[in-house]
Amino acid sequence: LVENEEEAQPYHRVVSAPPGRIGMTFVQYRGHAIISDVYQNSPLQGWVFPSDILIAIDEVPVSGKRVPEIVRILNARKERQRALRVISSHAMTDLMITQNSAAVTNG
């Protein structure tokens, strides 16, 4: 029996990326594109995180594709909104609470 099994569960989510640059970088790891950095000015800041795994773009699976190929797919679709499906170890509920707390203490 694993006590922290619930905490170890990955979170699947679809993030809407607006047209234009998405402001993040990827690294290849074991056949997956892992988000390695999310820039401060990224429209996806707070929605995707380093270590998240990109698994689909507009419901087209990208697991097993090389990073340059994934970048080509993203660039080919940059004139319109894209749906990025990721697997994350970050729960949005925890993040929203943390971000709201930070906003209260900073404001």
Backbone bond lengths (Angstrom), bond angles and torsions (degrees), N, CA, C in turn:
res aa  C-N    CA-C-N  psi(-1)  N-CA   C-N-CA  omega(-1)  CA-C   N-CA-C  phi
1 L - - - 1.462 - - 1.528 108.70 -
2 V 1.333 115.65 127.61 1.462 120.90 179.45 1.523 108.37 -100.96
3 E 1.331 116.15 117.32 1.464 119.83 -175.49 1.519 112.85 -68.87
4 N 1.326 117.64 -40.64 1.459 120.87 -176.84 1.522 112.07 -95.29
5 E 1.308 117.14 24.82 1.463 120.46 -176.68 1.533 111.55 -57.26
6 E 1.331 117.01 -40.77 1.463 120.22 -178.43 1.526 111.31 -62.69
7 E 1.321 117.48 -39.50 1.459 121.10 -179.93 1.525 111.69 -67.86
8 A 1.319 117.67 -27.36 1.452 121.38 -176.96 1.532 112.42 -83.76
9 Q 1.335 117.66 -8.76 1.452 120.49 -177.69 1.529 110.35 -66.84
10 P 1.327 117.25 134.70 1.468 118.95 176.50 1.526 110.66 -75.89
11 Y 1.308 115.51 154.01 1.457 122.28 177.84 1.530 108.07 -106.28
12 H 1.314 116.31 126.00 1.460 121.26 175.94 1.516 107.08 -96.65
13 R 1.327 116.45 131.98 1.457 118.12 174.11 1.517 110.38 -150.34
14 V 1.328 114.30 157.22 1.453 121.35 176.29 1.518 106.81 -110.47
15 V 1.319 115.40 125.80 1.460 122.22 -178.25 1.519 108.36 -111.67
16 S 1.305 116.37 132.85 1.462 121.38 179.70 1.524 109.28 -87.53
17 A 1.340 115.83 116.97 1.461 121.35 178.62 1.523 108.13 -98.73
18 P 1.335 117.95 124.20 1.465 120.25 -179.51 1.530 111.14 -69.26
19 P 1.336 116.94 166.00 1.472 119.39 175.82 1.529 110.16 -55.94
20 G 1.329 116.12 152.27 1.461 121.02 178.60 1.517 112.05 99.85
21 R 1.323 114.47 -164.81 1.469 120.67 -178.38 1.518 110.11 -71.81
22 I 1.352 115.76 144.73 1.465 119.11 -178.74 1.525 112.91 -100.96
23 G 1.327 117.64 -9.31 1.459 120.73 171.54 1.507 115.98 66.95
24 M 1.337 116.35 45.81 1.464 118.77 174.44 1.517 109.80 -150.92
25 T 1.327 114.96 160.48 1.459 120.79 179.57 1.517 109.31 -120.86
26 F 1.346 114.33 158.83 1.457 121.48 -178.37 1.514 110.44 -125.68
27 V 1.320 115.29 154.15 1.464 121.89 168.01 1.523 106.86 -126.46
28 Q 1.312 115.21 153.30 1.458 121.26 177.75 1.522 108.53 -88.57
29 Y 1.339 116.98 130.16 1.462 119.34 176.87 1.516 108.85 -146.90
30 R 1.312 115.88 117.32 1.466 122.53 177.59 1.532 113.10 48.77
31 G 1.326 115.51 45.19 1.459 120.12 175.80 1.513 114.91 82.14
32 H 1.316 116.90 8.58 1.464 119.94 -179.61 1.522 110.38 -124.84
33 A 1.326 115.40 153.89 1.463 121.12 172.44 1.520 107.13 -93.28
34 I 1.319 115.34 113.43 1.459 122.21 -179.55 1.530 107.65 -101.52
35 I 1.325 117.10 133.38 1.462 119.90 176.22 1.528 107.12 -69.69
36 S 1.342 115.37 122.62 1.466 119.39 -178.10 1.522 112.03 -99.96
37 D 1.335 117.27 -25.83 1.455 120.11 179.87 1.521 109.23 -155.62
38 V 1.324 116.33 142.11 1.462 123.02 173.24 1.524 105.41 -120.60
39 Y 1.327 116.29 115.70 1.463 119.99 -175.71 1.524 111.42 -67.24
40 Q 1.339 115.79 152.71 1.465 121.90 -179.93 1.532 112.00 -54.81
41 N 1.344 117.04 -37.60 1.462 120.41 -176.44 1.537 112.52 -93.00
42 S 1.314 117.63 11.79 1.463 121.25 -179.90 1.525 110.47 -67.99
43 P 1.344 117.19 136.70 1.468 118.96 174.85 1.536 111.79 -66.51
44 L 1.326 117.14 -12.00 1.459 121.48 -179.33 1.530 112.73 -100.68
45 Q 1.338 116.62 4.88 1.467 121.37 177.43 1.527 109.04 -55.63
46 G 1.315 117.17 127.21 1.460 121.61 -178.85 1.521 114.23 89.85
47 W 1.326 115.95 -6.93 1.475 120.62 179.51 1.513 112.09 -113.13
48 V 1.333 116.85 -32.31 1.468 121.96 174.12 1.516 107.50 -126.62
49 F 1.333 115.83 158.06 1.460 120.13 -170.58 1.522 110.62 -141.85
50 P 1.339 117.14 152.77 1.453 118.90 172.12 1.526 109.33 -53.64
51 S 1.291 116.83 136.95 1.470 127.45 -177.54 1.523 112.49 91.81
52 D 1.351 119.00 -9.75 1.464 119.89 173.16 1.526 108.67 -66.69
53 I 1.317 116.35 147.50 1.460 122.26 -179.30 1.524 108.41 -106.58
54 L 1.328 116.84 123.92 1.460 121.54 176.14 1.522 107.86 -82.04
55 I 1.336 116.81 121.30 1.468 119.02 -178.06 1.526 113.35 -114.07
56 A 1.349 118.07 -17.57 1.467 119.33 178.12 1.522 110.38 -159.07
57 I 1.332 115.06 149.90 1.461 123.36 172.95 1.518 105.56 -121.80
58 D 1.319 117.22 119.69 1.470 121.89 -177.01 1.528 111.01 51.34
59 E 1.321 115.07 42.74 1.474 124.23 178.90 1.534 113.75 65.57
60 V 1.332 117.82 11.79 1.466 121.51 172.94 1.527 106.68 -93.76
61 P 1.327 118.57 116.51 1.468 120.49 -178.22 1.534 112.04 -60.07
62 V 1.322 115.94 136.79 1.464 120.38 177.95 1.528 112.00 -120.28
63 S 1.331 118.06 2.84 1.466 119.88 176.15 1.516 108.33 -62.08
64 G 1.318 115.85 134.40 1.459 120.76 -179.41 1.520 113.12 92.01
65 K 1.336 117.49 -14.21 1.468 120.23 177.17 1.523 109.10 -83.87
66 R 1.315 116.06 149.70 1.465 121.74 178.73 1.529 109.53 -77.64
67 V 1.310 116.74 153.42 1.462 122.04 -177.84 1.537 112.20 -54.37
68 P 1.341 120.74 -46.10 1.473 118.81 179.63 1.537 112.77 -58.51
69 E 1.319 116.77 -35.32 1.462 120.24 178.37 1.531 110.61 -68.39
70 I 1.332 117.03 -39.67 1.459 121.55 178.25 1.529 110.20 -64.93
71 V 1.327 116.88 -41.46 1.464 121.26 177.86 1.534 109.74 -62.49
72 R 1.332 117.48 -40.04 1.472 120.47 176.82 1.528 111.10 -61.25
73 I 1.328 117.00 -42.12 1.472 121.07 179.16 1.532 109.72 -62.59
74 L 1.329 116.34 -46.35 1.472 120.27 179.72 1.528 110.92 -62.16
75 N 1.326 117.14 -43.63 1.462 121.18 -179.37 1.525 111.62 -66.22
76 A 1.326 117.27 -37.43 1.465 121.15 179.61 1.528 111.16 -64.16
77 R 1.331 116.45 -24.63 1.470 121.30 -177.36 1.532 112.58 -107.97
78 K 1.332 117.46 12.30 1.466 119.16 -170.85 1.526 114.66 -71.01
79 E 1.322 117.60 -11.95 1.471 120.25 179.08 1.524 111.78 -79.04
80 R 1.317 116.41 -7.65 1.468 119.11 -178.92 1.526 110.26 -137.09
81 Q 1.308 114.63 170.63 1.464 120.89 178.10 1.529 108.99 -67.04
82 R 1.336 115.60 142.86 1.465 120.98 178.14 1.517 109.92 -125.56
83 A 1.327 115.23 147.04 1.467 121.07 176.43 1.522 107.72 -102.00
84 L 1.322 116.20 117.90 1.464 121.45 179.75 1.517 108.08 -105.24
85 R 1.323 116.29 120.22 1.469 120.62 176.89 1.521 107.57 -95.84
86 V 1.326 115.66 124.80 1.469 120.75 -178.31 1.518 110.47 -127.34
87 I 1.315 113.81 155.63 1.466 121.76 168.24 1.520 104.83 -109.11
88 S 1.328 115.59 127.01 1.457 120.60 -174.41 1.526 110.39 -131.13
89 S 1.313 115.43 152.86 1.461 119.39 172.93 1.522 110.01 -93.46
90 H 1.348 116.96 1.05 1.462 122.38 -178.45 1.523 110.29 -99.03
91 A 1.321 116.89 126.14 1.468 121.78 175.46 1.522 108.57 -85.04
92 M 1.313 116.97 129.47 1.467 119.99 -178.94 1.525 111.36 -63.26
93 T 1.318 118.77 -33.88 1.467 120.32 -179.40 1.527 110.31 -62.74
94 D 1.339 116.92 -43.21 1.473 120.76 178.01 1.523 110.10 -63.88
95 L 1.330 116.04 -40.59 1.460 120.35 -177.29 1.522 110.96 -68.22
96 M 1.313 117.11 -40.93 1.458 119.96 -179.86 1.525 110.47 -62.43
97 I 1.317 117.13 -41.40 1.465 121.30 178.35 1.528 109.39 -62.93
98 T 1.334 116.59 -45.31 1.467 121.06 179.99 1.520 110.92 -62.95
99 Q 1.356 117.06 -45.29 1.450 120.37 -179.05 1.522 111.55 -65.96
100 N 1.338 116.97 -41.00 1.458 119.99 178.80 1.524 110.93 -65.09
101 S 1.321 117.17 -38.20 1.463 120.98 177.78 1.523 110.19 -64.45
102 A 1.326 116.61 -41.72 1.463 121.37 179.44 1.539 109.64 -64.44
103 A 1.332 116.67 -39.93 1.463 120.49 179.69 1.530 110.83 -64.30
104 V 1.330 116.20 -37.93 1.472 120.09 179.78 1.533 110.50 -68.80
105 T 1.329 116.90 -43.27 1.461 119.24 -178.39 1.512 111.96 -73.42
106 N 1.365 117.78 -28.51 1.453 120.21 179.68 1.530 112.09 -84.22
107 G 1.323 117.78 -19.39 1.471 121.30 -172.35 1.453 113.83 -95.17
